[in-house]
Amino acid sequence: MHPKYLRGSPRREVLIRADSETDPSYGFPPDKRPVEVLLKYSVINLDKPVGPNSHEIVAWLRRVLGIDRVAHAGTLDPKVSGILPITLNNAVRVLPVLLHEDKEYICVMRLHGDVDREKVERTVSMFTGSIYQRPPLRSAVKRNLRVRKIFGIRLLEIQGRNVLLHVWCEAGTYMRKLCHDIGEVLGVGAHMQELRRIRSGSLTEESGLATLHDVVDSYLIWKSHGIEEYLRRVFLPVEESIQNLPKVWIRDTAVDAVCHGAPLAVPGIVKLENNIRVGDEVAILTLKNELVAVGRSRMTTEQMMSAKSGIAIDVKHVVMDPGTYPKAWK
């Protein structure tokens, strides 16, 4: 079975609250943005190689692309490869959201002694659910004991003392510490031999994964020859990175107010997804599917559908620049 089996999340239904059309004179559907606008609102689903750390990669991309506002979402150690979301320009504003999204890893755990497969499988399964972790000595955060959730962990293969694991976990889970703790329970000790991140939030190995060479080549080909096709496969619209969030779509007349940080009132909503709960992070989109902002819901889906007035969503992270859509508020 493909590791995707761990990701299963219910498909959300889109509910229509009101009739409204969008003016084609303003904004662009994400896949139709001119390249200059795309670069302002883009993410790179980077396949980080073994060697450099995350900060070195960001510094290198700033220099090569000539873009000051570049940031990564989720640190990977030098010896770890895999998905490292890179945000550019205005897309940097969704970092607080991306940093807290769940992750998936393929890990090689090296046992320090011989253990039969049945015992390893039984022990590994014990680590599903909430676990306690203290960050290792070499970490960028305080070494306070904290709880992290393992949503799914599966033993894929054993060869001698090498154990191949697939782990779906909460952001901030230390895989090195997880391997160490499994080894302690087994009574033989263990350490993390190799690690690859195969998913970060809605970014997967199947969704436009790009190497550092792809990033540089596609950018230089566009700069030198004006060819956009390669660049558009590498520089993804920021909307690709927030697919896991529930969504609401708003009227053109509400867009600029939200761009200025105003809370979203119920009359501004045209359609929305079901199963939104109070306190959920919600993506606020135009009717062209452009990300305007991310906010925190004050109402459930049912309340937004039935209410005639009131604040539905408090805006937290504004992505779109004010003035992209015309002002229609006082």
VEXSE-944020 format. One record per residue (C-alpha): residue in one letter; x, y, z. Coordinates in steps of 0.1 Angstrom, whole numbers, padded with zeros to 4 digits, always signed. Each point is the difference from the previous one (the first is absolute). Layout:
<recs>
AXYZ
...
</recs>
This chain:
<recs>
M+0000+0000+0000
H+0013+0035-0009
P+0008+0022+0030
K-0028+0023-0011
Y-0023-0022+0020
L+0010+0019+0031
R-0011+0034-0014
G-0037-0008-0005
S-0020+0031+0007
P-0037+0004-0008
R-0007+0018-0033
R-0016+0033+0008
E-0033+0011-0017
V-0003+0036-0013
L-0032+0017+0010
I-0014+0030-0019
R-0012+0028+0023
A-0007+0028-0026
D+0002+0008-0037
S+0029+0022-0011
E+0024+0003-0030
T+0036+0012-0001
D+0012+0029-0022
P+0028-0013-0023
S+0016+0035+0000
Y+0015-0007+0035
G+0023-0028+0012
F+0009-0032-0018
P-0009-0037+0005
P+0031-0016+0016
D+0010-0019-0031
K-0005+0030-0023
R+0022+0025+0019
P+0027+0018-0020
V+0034-0013+0011
E+0008+0032+0018
V-0031-0003+0021
L+0005-0038+0004
L+0034+0006+0015
K-0016+0024+0025
Y-0024-0027+0012
S+0019-0033-0004
V+0014-0029+0019
I+0026-0026-0010
N-0006-0036+0009
L+0038-0005+0004
D+0016-0035+0001
K+0027+0009+0025
P+0032-0020-0006
V+0022-0015+0027
G+0028+0025+0009
P-0011+0036+0006
N-0023+0010+0028
S-0033+0018-0006
H+0014+0034+0008
E+0029-0004-0025
I-0025-0009-0027
V-0021+0031+0006
A+0031+0022+0000
W+0012-0015-0033
L-0034+0004-0016
R-0002+0037+0011
R+0033+0006-0018
V-0007-0020-0031
L-0036+0013-0005
G+0008+0035+0011
I-0031-0001+0023
D+0004+0012+0036
R-0032-0015+0014
V+0006-0037+0000
A-0007-0023+0029
H-0004-0038+0007
A-0028-0017+0018
G+0014-0027+0022
T+0037-0006+0007
L+0018-0031-0013
D+0034-0010+0013
P+0029-0002-0024
K-0002-0038-0002
V-0037+0000-0007
S-0015+0002-0035
G-0035+0006-0013
I-0027+0026-0001
L+0010+0035+0012
P-0027+0025-0008
I+0015+0033-0012
T-0021+0032+0000
L+0007+0031-0020
N-0010+0036+0004
N-0036+0003+0012
A-0003-0038+0004
V+0023+0004+0030
R-0030+0012+0019
V-0015-0035+0001
L+0030-0014+0018
P-0018-0001+0034
V-0025-0023-0016
L+0025-0022-0018
L+0022-0004+0030
H-0028-0017+0020
E-0011-0025-0027
D+0004-0037+0005
K+0029-0019-0017
E+0008-0034-0013
Y+0034-0017-0001
I+0018-0031-0012
C+0026-0009+0026
V+0027-0027+0003
M+0005-0009+0036
R+0031-0019+0009
L-0003-0024+0030
H+0029-0006+0022
G-0009-0036+0006
D-0019-0029-0016
V-0038+0001+0005
D-0026-0022-0017
R-0025+0017-0023
E-0031-0007+0021
K+0015+0018+0030
V+0011+0030-0021
E-0035+0002-0016
R-0017-0002+0034
T+0024+0027+0015
V-0003+0024-0029
S-0038-0002+0002
M+0002+0012+0036
F+0012+0034-0012
T-0033+0009-0018
G-0018+0028+0017
S+0013+0027+0024
I+0036-0005+0011
Y+0024+0020+0022
Q+0031+0015-0015
R+0028+0022+0012
P+0019+0017-0028
P+0036-0013-0004
L+0030+0019+0012
R+0007+0014-0035
S-0033+0017-0007
A-0012+0036-0007
V-0027-0001+0027
K+0000-0002+0038
R+0003-0036+0013
N-0033+0000+0017
L-0020-0033+0002
R-0029+0002-0024
V-0027-0022-0015
R-0001-0008-0037
K-0025-0022-0019
I+0009-0029-0022
F-0030-0005-0023
G+0013-0031-0016
I+0032-0021+0000
R+0006-0031-0020
L+0028-0025-0004
L+0007-0004-0037
E+0030-0023+0000
I+0028-0015+0021
Q+0034-0010-0013
G+0023-0012+0028
R+0001+0029+0025
N-0013+0025-0025
V-0037+0009+0005
L-0019+0020-0026
L-0028+0021+0014
H-0027+0022-0013
V-0011+0027+0024
W-0028+0025-0001
C+0004+0025+0028
E-0008+0034+0014
A+0023+0029-0009
G+0030+0003+0025
T+0004-0038+0005
Y+0037-0010+0002
M+0005-0031-0020
R+0035-0005+0014
K-0015-0001+0035
L-0029-0023-0011
C+0026-0026-0012
H+0020+0003+0032
D-0032-0005+0021
I-0011-0030-0020
G+0035-0015+0005
E-0003+0006+0038
V-0033-0019+0001
L+0014-0028-0021
G+0029-0003+0025
V+0028+0000-0026
G+0003+0037-0009
A-0005+0016-0034
H+0008+0031-0020
M-0013+0017-0031
Q+0022-0010-0030
E-0018+0018-0028
L-0030+0022-0003
R-0021+0015-0029
R-0030+0022+0003
I-0026-0011-0026
R-0028+0025+0009
S-0004+0033+0017
G-0036+0011+0003
S-0015-0001-0035
L+0034-0001-0017
T+0009-0036-0010
E+0026-0017-0022
E-0027-0001-0028
S-0008+0038+0001
G+0027+0018-0020
L+0030-0012+0019
A+0031+0019-0012
T+0037-0003+0005
L+0024+0030+0005
H+0011-0005-0036
D-0036+0003-0011
V-0004+0032+0019
V+0031+0017-0015
D-0004-0014-0035
S-0037+0010-0003
Y+0006+0035+0013
L+0030+0006-0022
I-0018-0014-0031
W-0029+0024+0006
K+0024+0029+0007
S+0021-0006-0031
H-0026-0013-0025
G-0034+0009+0014
I-0011-0036+0000
E-0025-0005+0028
E-0010-0037-0002
Y+0029-0014+0021
L-0003+0028+0026
R-0037-0005+0005
R+0006-0037+0008
V+0025+0010+0027
F-0014+0032+0015
L-0035-0010+0012
P-0028+0024+0009
V-0002+0005+0038
E-0034-0015-0001
E+0016-0035-0005
S+0014+0002+0035
I-0033+0006+0019
Q-0022-0027-0016
N-0004-0017+0034
L-0018+0031+0015
P-0038+0003-0002
K-0009+0028-0024
V-0024+0029-0005
W-0005+0020-0032
I-0009+0037+0003
R-0014+0028-0022
D+0022+0022-0020
T-0013+0029+0021
A+0012-0016+0032
V+0036-0007-0012
D+0017+0033+0006
A-0015+0003+0035
V+0015-0034+0009
C+0033+0011-0016
H+0001+0029+0025
G-0005-0025+0029
A-0037+0005+0006
P-0019-0030+0014
L-0022-0018-0026
A-0037+0006+0006
V-0026-0026-0010
P-0015+0021-0029
G+0033-0001-0018
I+0000-0038-0003
V-0012-0015-0033
K+0008-0037+0006
L+0018-0021+0026
E+0010-0036+0009
N-0019-0021+0025
N+0013-0012+0034
I+0016+0034+0009
R+0001+0003+0038
V+0005+0029+0024
G+0037+0006+0004
D+0011-0016-0033
E+0026+0016-0022
V-0018+0008-0033
A+0013+0011-0034
I-0019+0030-0014
L+0000-0001-0038
T-0013+0022-0028
L-0025-0014-0025
K+0031-0005-0023
N+0014-0023+0027
E+0028+0025+0010
L+0011-0001+0037
V-0009+0033+0017
A+0008-0009+0036
V-0002-0027+0026
G-0021+0006+0031
R-0016-0017+0030
S-0037-0009-0001
R-0024+0015+0024
M-0029-0020-0014
T-0007-0035-0012
T-0010-0008-0036
E-0036-0002+0011
Q+0000+0033+0017
M+0016+0017-0030
M-0026-0014-0023
S-0029+0011+0021
A+0011+0033+0015
K-0009+0033-0017
S+0027+0021+0018
G+0029-0003+0024
I+0038-0007-0002
A+0007-0035-0014
I+0038+0000-0001
D+0027+0021+0017
V+0028+0007-0024
K+0035-0011+0012
H+0024-0002-0030
V-0007+0023-0030
V+0017-0013-0032
M-0015+0022-0028
D+0012+0036-0003
P-0026+0027+0006
G-0011+0016-0033
T-0001-0032-0019
Y-0038+0003-0001
P-0018+0034+0001
K-0010+0015+0034
A-0037-0005+0007
W-0001+0009+0037
K-0001+0031+0021
</recs>
